[in-house]
Every structure is written in structure tokens, then in C-alpha cells.
Amino acid sequence: MPRFLFDLVPLPIVLAPMGGAPGTPALAAAVSEAGGLGFLAGGYKTASALREEIAELRRATDRPFGVNVFVPQRAPVSGTTVEAYVASLARAGYEPGKPTWDDDDWDAKLGALVDERPRVVSFTFGLPPADVIAALQDLDMRVILTVTTADEVDAAAAVSPDALCLQGFEAGAHRGSFDDTRDAANDVGLLALLAAARVRVGIPLIASGGLMHGRDIAAVLVGGAHAAQLGTAFLRSPEAGTHPVHRAALDSPSSRDTAITRAFSGRRARGIVNRFMIEHPDTPSAYPQVNNATRPIRNSAGDRGDAGAMSLWAGQGFRAGRAMRAGELVAALMDECRAALAGAPALV
């Protein structure tokens, strides 16, 4: 087994770093305690808040865990286009905030990682500078880079990470793509991405996207992955901070489909189709400006219990989710995975 993961944790299950309310220290601790690799989401938090969550997680477990950080988005954005979108929200009766840019406290978070030294650090939305990766590795932290296409696999491998997280288009929440302006024609399913990566690189691969059952984990392990990353599967766990309105939507008969949208954040992300997504099909690619502008709208919708104006992030397999304690779910997933592998037909 590759050194990267299995000298840290016994099970090939990684908790997806879920930004916002769902990702809690309690959830990450429960997954790590059960033998997987729990993850904290550093996105949308100040460095100070991230330090507090790391401390809380360490009070709950002494097992290894990871922290995910967003790479700042510096692509040019048309201010006129963004302002026009925000104005359209106001005309529709919403009360948007200001479409400000920020770097998500990047430098301070890197400083927090150096001080706190989680065993694993992952990056999403692009490549961090090579010297950042090397500095973390010099401090005995393992570095994962998130990729969504074969070209991104090549680019990420060139900066010498310890592993790649392969995010198929089935995955819920934000796409980890380096270039958000690429359209759906460039989206790649998980198994196809795994096959492409397997022949390109020799480093460990973590498969992510639409994995809800132990059979799914078995499938990606047979396909060449070294571990499976699951997020939507844990949204119903009591340790998750999933908003009650979001939890209800996951179980509602009216929640039939997911789709990828920029409506809430200005960056492509998969969630349960709702009114706000349908109303705004042509949101500009402008992250984090749009995300900051819609935050008051999303918060207000949650307070009112209005699922139609909340970002209900979920992967394509959300219907198969189970309301189980996180540790029990990890155990069930591994039992199912072992059964599937034991019962698999012999390969010819």
C-alpha cells in the first residue's frame, strides 16, 4: 500500500472537506476515530477561526486529520458584468451584499498550517506555488492537490504533491477546476478521470464524486484509486453541521435532480436544483465576488426556512444518503466495500 495514506490511517476513506456549516470538527474527529482520514474545511474561515477548529478537533481525537485550503482566485473579472448581476438580484426582490474580492485569508492560513502542522493539507481551485508545497512537505505534512481533468493531473504532478484528489463531475459542491470558465463539455466523470490519471502518474490517487456506498468505494479501488473521498454521504450524519433546511431538502420527494450552477457563488458547483438556480442560469464566472454578494440572500433564506434560495450542495448520489452517526457510517461503508470486493467476479 502507498506510504502516503496507509501509514497514517487504516481505512481508505477520506472525509471530503465541506465548507460552511456541514464541515465540523466533530464530524472530522468521528471519521478519524473510525479509522478514516477526517478533514476540516479551511474555506470561508479566518485563520483565527481555523486555528480554533483545529484545537477543537485535537481535543476530540489524537488521530491524524487533514485541512483543506482554497487557492486564491486571481483571474480577471468584469466589474461591470458583476455589478449588472448584483443589480438584477436587487430588481428580483433580493437584498444582495457587496461583490467584494478577497483572498480567503490566504497568507494567514498558510501561517496557521505551519504552526499547527496537520498531517495532511489539501488545496482546491488551482495550484499553490511550488515553494508553498515544498515548505509544508519539509515540515512532514502530506500535500494533496485537487484535479478535475487530465490536463490538470499533468500540471499538478509537475509540482510534486504527495497525492492527487480526482474530482469527477458527479461530486457535490464546488468544482475544484483550475479554470472556472471551461464549460460542461470539459467535465469528466470519475472513472474516466481515474483511468486517465492512472497511466499518467505514479503517486497515490484519491477518488471523489458520487460515492455513497461501500460498493462505490470498491469500484474505485479496483479502478486504481488508493482511497475514496466522500462528502455528500456524511451530510445526514448528526455530527455534520448541515442546516436543517438543507437536511430536509436531501430527503424531500421534490428534490429530484442536481445540476451545476454559478448562481450562488460565481463558480461552478453542484447542488439540488431549486428556484434560485433556475432563476439565474447566466451568472458570470466571478468568484468570490458573487459568493460575497449572495451570502446575505442565502443566510436570510436559511433563517426563513426557504430552501428555494439556499445553496443546497449535494452530489449526484444524494438520494442514497443515510442518517447514521459518522463512525457507524464509516464501519458500514467498509463492511460493504469488503463484501463487494470479496464477491467481485474474477478478472480475466
Beta strands, then each sheet from edge to edge (+ up, - down):
strand 1: 13-15
strand 2: 38-41
strand 3: 65-70
strand 4: 120-124
strand 5: 142-147
strand 6: 163-167
strand 7: 173-174
strand 8: 205-208
strand 9: 227-230
strand 10: 258-261
strand 11: 269-272
sheet 1: 1+ 9+ 8+ 6+ 5+ 4+ 3+ 2+
sheet 2: 7+ 11- 10+
end
